[in-house]
Amino acid sequence: MSSYKIATKCLQSGYQPKNGEPRVLPIYQSTTFKYDSSEEIAQLFDLTKAGHMYTRISNPTVEYVEQKIADLEGGVGAMCTSSGQAASLISVLNICKAGDNIVSLISVYGGTINLFAVTLKQMGIEARFITEEMTEEEINSQFDDRTRLVFGETLANPSLVVFDFERFSKIAHSHNVPLIIDNSFATPILCRPFEWGADIVTHSTSKYMDGHAQVVGGVIVDSGNFDWSVDDKYPELTTPDESYHGLIYTEAFKNAAYITKARTQLMRDLGSTPQPMAAFLLNMGLETLDLRIRKHSENALKIAQFLSQHDLIESVNYPGLKDNPYHERANKYLEKGLSSGVVSFVIKGGREKATVFMDSLELAKIVVHVADARTSVLHPASTTHRQLTDEQLDAAGISPGFIRFSVGIEDSDDIIADLKQALKKCGN
Ligand SMILES: *Cc1c(COP(=O)(O)O)cnc(C)c1O
């Protein structure tokens, strides 16, 4: 880990050019790598020698970006994936098999809920969902000797609940299981979950890390802090892997056992690899991450304050607002109380007014994405949840007038002017 401040790491960590080499991270657009002898390749296959052999498993361009992200999060290693979904999946499959179960906060991203509740279930892994409101006793009763991990999200998409790190890391560790945190919305600039007891971090890099709505991607980062030998719960890490001549990950790779196995076994077998070009673009996004997330957060707070004073707005949800139920927690866990660029609000007049509002926006564009440098907006009731009736929406906790607004890094005056003119068209 370098000793630089985080904004410097965004630019300087990872690729270090040697004398006469390109200043900018090169794109190693090659599926494979050449060696002088078959003996050397055999050593790579045995994992006794480090090096690249085939881009499905590792690639220099991707590796430099992984080094940068590991440094930003303060981990011992990272592995990029082709999407955030692949990162969530592999983070779980790396330590779970059929018959095991996981405990997850219900507030996590909808795509993660689908993955856990539907697809993992088909693989024989049961997800047990918990809520913040549950008592210690109720939560503890979800764990048994087949529970393998606890999963949560720093800043939940889209509910913007700020994760209670101290409470849930204590619970996870009292059951001798790791805490896995999806840190996509906060990014390591606003929160470094390892400093608050998390053991593994995942990201959808498609969000703020890329930041320009260009590349879908994900990453898993290993803190190196979790003791996998505890209770003999993780035999896949502590007993011989027959697909590597009986190698034991915790013996061969010490505190990088988890992330090494994720790559050499699961990436090898599942192949959800990022392309070198995608890693190059992600690296460009990372270079300005510190600058962008601050501007996103500052703009979002102004927009949230503007909306909360507007007559046509029923409610605004943004942890940066003083009256938000998670404001105190945001101040504790998020750097300088910055809360990212996503603001959600409910417009008076339900689905009908929400549609007029959305269609009247000019600068903010309607897209199915958040965390872009450009301001964007989504109305779940008419898009992602459009098959539901108003009653069903209510049951899902989504009011018909609920709007998710992803504040960009334009001049906040222009974003507010756009909101003003669109709201004017919703007035009677
Ligand atoms: C978008 C998102 C994901 C899924 O990532 P993809 O890159 O779209 O596969 C996972 N977690 C969170 C919090 C997200 O916002």
Ligand as a Chemical Component Dictionary entry (heavy atoms), coordinates in Angstrom:
data_LIG
# 
_chem_comp.id                   LIG 
_chem_comp.type                 NON-POLYMER 
_chem_comp.pdbx_formal_charge   0 
_chem_comp.three_letter_code    LIG 
# 
loop_
_chem_comp_atom.comp_id 
_chem_comp_atom.atom_id 
_chem_comp_atom.alt_atom_id 
_chem_comp_atom.type_symbol 
_chem_comp_atom.charge 
_chem_comp_atom.model_Cartn_x 
_chem_comp_atom.model_Cartn_y 
_chem_comp_atom.model_Cartn_z 
_chem_comp_atom.pdbx_ordinal 
LIG C1 C1 C 0 -25.324 -1.446 -10.558 1  
LIG C2 C2 C 0 -25.028 -2.110 -9.284  2  
LIG C3 C3 C 0 -24.627 -3.454 -9.227  3  
LIG C4 C4 C 0 -24.560 -4.313 -10.461 4  
LIG O1 O1 O 0 -23.486 -3.909 -11.238 5  
LIG P1 P1 P 0 -23.403 -4.079 -12.832 6  
LIG O2 O2 O 0 -22.088 -3.487 -13.141 7  
LIG O3 O3 O 0 -24.573 -3.351 -13.428 8  
LIG O4 O4 O 0 -23.467 -5.547 -13.110 9  
LIG C5 C5 C 0 -24.305 -3.987 -7.999  10 
LIG N1 N1 N 0 -24.389 -3.250 -6.876  11 
LIG C6 C6 C 0 -24.781 -1.970 -6.893  12 
LIG C7 C7 C 0 -24.852 -1.200 -5.618  13 
LIG C8 C8 C 0 -25.112 -1.342 -8.085  14 
LIG O5 O5 O 0 -25.524 -0.071 -8.084  15 
# 
loop_
_chem_comp_bond.comp_id 
_chem_comp_bond.atom_id_1 
_chem_comp_bond.atom_id_2 
_chem_comp_bond.value_order 
_chem_comp_bond.pdbx_ordinal 
LIG C1 C2 SING 1  
LIG C2 C3 SING 2  
LIG C2 C8 DOUB 3  
LIG C3 C4 SING 4  
LIG C3 C5 DOUB 5  
LIG C4 O1 SING 6  
LIG O1 P1 SING 7  
LIG P1 O2 DOUB 8  
LIG P1 O3 SING 9  
LIG P1 O4 SING 10 
LIG C5 N1 SING 11 
LIG N1 C6 DOUB 12 
LIG C6 C7 SING 13 
LIG C6 C8 SING 14 
LIG C8 O5 SING 15 
# 
